[in-house]
Structures are given as C-alpha cells and as structure tokens.
Amino acid sequence: GLGLAMIITRQKTPEPIQLVPPEDDSLNDPKEIRELTLEDLYRVGEKLCAENQLSIKDRVSVSDHEVYWITESSNEFFFGNYVLGFFKTNTENPYVSLPTIFEFKDFVKSVTSTKGFFFTTGYFTKDVHQPLEGAKVSFYNRLKVLSELKRFNLSL
C-alpha cells in the first residue's frame, strides 16, 4: 500500500480537462484575426469605463493571465462598485470554465459589488451561461471583444 501511495503522489497532476462543450460563438471565430492579449482587453475595459462613468480604484493581479479591476461609478443612478475581470486563455486551455467564474463571483462579492464584467481572449464553456445565484456577471468573449474594439474604433 505504501509503495502504491508513493507512486501516486510522485505522478504529475493532471491538466484541467474540459468536459463541458464550448459556447457556440467559438464556431464563428474569425481565424484571420490575431490572438488577443490582455492589453487588448484592457483597452476595451478602459473605453467601457469611460463610457459608463466608472473610475478605476484598484487593479488586482490574480496571476500572469488574470487581472481584476475594482471600479466605482460616478453616475448617481448607478452608484456603487463594479468589478472587471480580464482572463487570457492559452492554446492548452482555450476556454473559461465555471470554476473560474465562481472564483470571480466570490471576488465580486468580497468587494461588496453586485455587478461584474468578465472579459476573455477566448471563449466560455456552455455551463458558464446558466443562471447562477449571486452577483450578476456580463460575459465578453473573443467575438464580443472584437466587436467592442470595432465599435470604439480601436485597431488590433
């Protein structure tokens, strides 16, 4: 038994496996457009903040591929804190799954915010779009980010 335990504990931990299919938007991905970066997501986030009278109060780096911005509204009708999450996917793990969104929702709740916006350079798994309790989160996948870049006349 001890030998088996040693073999098991010495093995490399498995990579995350995507068990839920990706959202349908990934089928319409414009392959001719280069891969998005976190900086592209930040540019869209900055424009949306300006458009909606949000000022950035703090930036929290969760990892080298995930960053959260805590913003505050100066609009008297929509007063409060809002959180913008930015997540860069990679070729090994090209989709954002539900556990990542749960972590983001927990962060949104921890800063006493009721609304979050989650931007990714890739796409989400379908389970992310199911109605969930807690803070409301709006999702911006690669297609939506590309359309926002176009709407704001920002080049890639």
C-alpha positions as CSV (number, residue, x, y, z in Angstrom):
1,G,0.0,0.0,0.0
2,L,2.8,2.4,0.9
3,G,4.6,1.7,-2.4
4,L,1.4,2.5,-4.3
5,A,0.9,5.7,-2.4
6,M,4.4,6.8,-3.3
7,I,3.8,6.1,-7.0
8,I,0.6,8.0,-7.0
9,T,2.0,11.0,-5.2
10,R,5.0,11.2,-7.5
11,Q,2.9,11.4,-10.6
12,K,2.4,14.8,-12.3
13,T,-1.0,16.4,-11.5
14,P,-3.4,16.1,-14.5
15,E,-4.1,19.1,-16.7
16,P,-7.6,20.5,-16.5
17,I,-9.9,18.7,-18.8
18,Q,-12.8,20.5,-20.5
19,L,-15.8,18.3,-20.0
20,V,-18.4,20.9,-21.0
21,P,-18.7,21.9,-24.6
22,P,-17.7,25.5,-25.6
23,E,-20.2,28.2,-26.3
24,D,-21.5,28.3,-29.9
25,D,-19.7,31.6,-30.6
26,S,-16.4,29.7,-30.9
27,L,-17.7,28.2,-34.1
28,N,-17.9,31.6,-35.7
29,D,-14.4,32.7,-34.6
30,P,-12.6,34.8,-37.2
31,K,-9.4,32.9,-37.5
32,E,-7.8,35.5,-39.7
33,I,-7.6,38.0,-36.8
34,R,-4.6,37.6,-34.5
35,E,-4.8,36.3,-31.0
36,L,-6.0,38.8,-28.4
37,T,-3.8,39.9,-25.5
38,L,-4.6,41.2,-22.0
39,E,-3.7,44.7,-23.3
40,D,-6.4,44.4,-25.9
41,L,-8.9,43.6,-23.2
42,Y,-7.7,46.5,-21.0
43,R,-8.3,48.9,-23.9
44,V,-11.9,47.8,-24.2
45,G,-12.3,47.9,-20.4
46,E,-10.9,51.5,-20.3
47,K,-13.3,52.6,-23.0
48,L,-16.3,50.9,-21.3
49,C,-15.3,52.5,-18.0
50,A,-15.2,56.0,-19.6
51,E,-18.5,55.4,-21.4
52,N,-20.2,54.3,-18.2
53,Q,-18.6,56.9,-15.9
54,L,-16.6,54.3,-14.0
55,S,-13.3,55.2,-12.4
56,I,-10.7,52.6,-11.6
57,K,-10.0,52.4,-7.9
58,D,-7.7,49.4,-7.8
59,R,-6.1,46.7,-10.0
60,V,-5.6,43.2,-8.6
61,S,-3.3,40.8,-10.4
62,V,-4.6,37.3,-9.7
63,S,-2.0,35.6,-11.9
64,D,0.0,36.3,-15.0
65,H,-3.1,35.6,-17.1
66,E,-5.9,37.0,-14.9
67,V,-6.4,40.6,-13.6
68,Y,-9.3,42.3,-11.8
69,W,-10.2,46.0,-11.8
70,I,-12.3,47.4,-9.0
71,T,-14.2,50.5,-10.3
72,E,-16.5,53.0,-8.8
73,S,-19.5,54.6,-10.5
74,S,-19.8,58.4,-10.5
75,N,-23.3,58.1,-12.1
76,E,-25.9,59.0,-9.5
77,F,-28.4,56.4,-10.8
78,F,-25.9,53.5,-10.9
79,F,-23.8,54.3,-7.8
80,G,-21.6,51.5,-6.4
81,N,-18.6,49.3,-7.1
82,Y,-18.2,47.2,-10.3
83,V,-15.5,44.6,-11.0
84,L,-14.0,44.0,-14.4
85,G,-12.2,40.7,-14.8
86,F,-9.7,40.0,-17.6
87,F,-8.6,36.5,-18.4
88,K,-6.1,35.4,-21.1
89,T,-6.7,31.9,-22.4
90,N,-4.0,29.8,-24.0
91,T,-3.8,27.0,-26.6
92,E,-3.6,24.2,-24.0
93,N,-6.7,25.5,-22.2
94,P,-8.6,27.8,-24.6
95,Y,-11.9,28.1,-22.7
96,V,-13.0,29.7,-19.5
97,S,-15.0,27.3,-17.4
98,L,-17.4,27.6,-14.5
99,P,-14.9,27.2,-11.6
100,T,-13.1,30.3,-12.9
101,I,-16.4,32.3,-13.0
102,F,-17.1,31.1,-9.4
103,E,-13.8,32.5,-8.2
104,F,-14.6,35.8,-10.0
105,K,-18.1,35.9,-8.4
106,D,-16.6,35.3,-5.0
107,F,-14.2,38.2,-5.6
108,V,-17.0,40.5,-6.7
109,K,-18.9,39.6,-3.6
110,S,-15.8,40.2,-1.4
111,V,-15.6,43.8,-2.5
112,T,-19.3,44.4,-1.9
113,S,-20.1,44.8,-5.5
114,T,-23.3,43.5,-7.1
115,K,-22.1,43.5,-10.8
116,G,-19.1,42.2,-12.7
117,F,-17.9,42.1,-16.2
118,F,-15.7,39.3,-17.3
119,F,-13.5,39.6,-20.5
120,T,-11.6,36.8,-22.1
121,T,-9.3,36.4,-25.1
122,G,-11.1,33.1,-25.8
123,Y,-14.5,31.7,-25.2
124,F,-16.5,30.2,-22.4
125,T,-17.9,26.7,-21.8
126,K,-21.6,26.5,-22.1
127,D,-22.2,25.9,-18.4
128,V,-20.9,29.4,-17.6
129,H,-24.1,30.8,-19.2
130,Q,-26.5,29.0,-16.9
131,P,-28.4,31.3,-14.4
132,L,-26.4,31.4,-11.2
133,E,-27.1,33.0,-7.8
134,G,-25.1,35.9,-6.5
135,A,-23.6,38.8,-8.3
136,K,-24.6,39.4,-11.9
137,V,-21.8,39.0,-14.4
138,S,-21.8,40.1,-18.0
139,F,-19.5,38.0,-20.3
140,Y,-17.3,39.3,-23.1
141,N,-15.8,36.5,-25.2
142,R,-13.4,37.0,-28.1
143,L,-16.2,37.8,-30.6
144,K,-17.8,40.4,-28.3
145,V,-14.4,41.9,-27.5
146,L,-13.6,42.2,-31.2
147,S,-17.0,43.9,-31.9
148,E,-16.3,46.3,-29.0
149,L,-12.8,47.1,-30.4
150,K,-14.5,47.9,-33.7
151,R,-17.3,50.0,-32.1
152,F,-14.7,52.1,-30.3
153,N,-12.5,52.4,-33.5
154,L,-9.6,50.7,-31.7
155,S,-7.2,48.8,-34.0
156,L,-5.6,45.5,-33.3
